[in-house]
Amino acid sequence: MKHSKLLLEPLQKRALYLATTLLWLSGAIWLYLLETDPARPLWMRLHGAAAMVFLMVFGTLLMQHVPAGWRQGEQRLSGVSLIATYSVLIVTGWMLYYLAGDQVRYWTGKTHAILGLVLPLLIYIHVRQNMKK
């Protein structure tokens, strides 16, 4: 049975949007601040805390929303694009925290920052496709 919309539960949706907003804002502010700004470490700690919350919410999507959406067969391209982007952000975030090599950190940081900054656009496209149906 196909459903025209595969919506998130209200609490799940609020948690996802809140965690994603906190992640995006804390990361964007951290990028904006100069390296010498004393507030920069605080923003990175907030970014890490928001990432932990996001990972929990993302797990609920992987267990419910993603399999149901795959069975539905619609929005696969935007859904897979989001999962791939989130996956790269998770891996690069881990690499930035745990790897120390300057060259690896440089490219990992650039990849993480660019994908993180464009993530709201990918989310918008995915949500907007569902609203058109």
C-alpha positions in Angstrom: 0.0 0.0 0.0 1.5 3.3 -1.1 1.1 6.5 1.0 1.3 9.8 -0.6 3.2 11.2 2.4 5.5 9.4 4.8 5.6 11.9 7.6 7.7 11.8 10.7 6.1 11.6 14.1 5.7 15.1 15.6 8.2 14.6 18.4 10.7 12.9 16.1 10.3 15.8 13.6 10.9 18.4 16.3 13.9 16.6 17.7 15.4 16.2 14.2 14.9 19.8 13.2 16.1 21.1 16.6 19.3 18.9 16.6 20.0 19.8 12.9 19.5 23.5 13.6 21.8 23.4 16.6 24.4 21.5 14.7 24.2 23.8 11.7 24.3 27.0 13.8 27.1 25.9 16.1 29.2 24.7 13.2 28.5 27.9 11.1 29.3 30.1 14.1 32.5 28.2 14.8 33.6 28.5 11.1 32.8 32.3 11.2 34.8 33.0 14.3 38.5 33.8 14.0 40.9 31.1 15.4 41.9 33.4 18.2 38.3 34.1 19.4 38.0 32.8 22.9 34.4 31.7 22.3 35.4 29.2 19.5 36.0 26.2 21.8 32.6 26.7 23.4 30.9 26.6 20.0 32.8 23.4 19.2 31.7 21.8 22.4 28.1 22.8 21.7 28.5 21.4 18.2 29.7 18.1 19.6 26.8 17.9 22.1 24.3 18.6 19.3 26.0 15.9 17.3 25.3 13.3 20.1 21.6 14.3 20.1 21.5 14.2 16.4 23.0 10.7 16.3 20.2 9.4 18.5 17.5 11.0 16.4 19.2 9.8 13.2 19.0 6.3 14.6 15.2 6.5 14.8 15.1 7.6 11.2 17.2 4.6 10.1 14.9 2.3 12.0 11.5 3.7 10.9 11.4 6.4 8.3 14.1 5.2 5.9 12.9 1.6 5.5 9.3 2.7 5.1 10.3 5.3 2.6 12.4 2.8 0.6 9.4 0.4 0.5 7.2 3.3 -0.7 9.7 3.8 -3.6 9.4 7.6 -3.8 12.0 10.2 -3.1 14.8 7.6 -3.1 17.3 9.9 -4.8 16.9 12.7 -2.3 16.7 10.2 0.6 19.8 8.4 -0.4 21.5 11.8 -0.9 20.6 12.8 2.6 21.8 9.5 4.1 25.0 9.7 2.2 25.6 13.3 3.3 24.8 12.5 6.9 27.1 9.5 6.7 30.0 11.6 5.3 29.4 14.2 8.0 29.4 11.6 10.7 32.6 10.0 9.5 34.4 13.3 8.9 33.3 14.6 12.3 34.8 11.5 13.9 38.0 11.9 11.9 38.3 15.6 12.9 38.0 14.6 16.5 40.2 11.6 16.5 42.8 12.0 13.7 45.7 14.4 14.2 47.5 14.6 10.8 47.4 18.1 9.4 46.9 17.2 5.8 44.1 14.7 6.5 42.5 17.2 8.9 42.6 20.0 6.4 40.7 18.1 3.7 38.4 16.4 6.2 37.6 19.8 7.7 36.9 21.3 4.2 34.6 18.4 3.3 32.8 18.5 6.6 32.3 22.3 6.5 31.0 22.3 2.9 28.6 19.4 3.3 27.5 20.8 6.6 26.7 24.2 5.2 24.7 22.8 2.2 22.8 20.2 4.3 19.8 22.5 4.9 19.3 22.8 1.2 19.3 19.0 0.8 16.8 18.7 3.6 14.6 21.3 2.1 14.6 19.5 -1.3 13.7 16.2 0.4 10.9 17.8 2.4 9.6 19.9 -0.5 9.3 16.8 -2.8 7.0 15.2 -0.2 4.9 18.4 0.0 4.3 18.4 -3.8 2.5 15.0 -3.6 
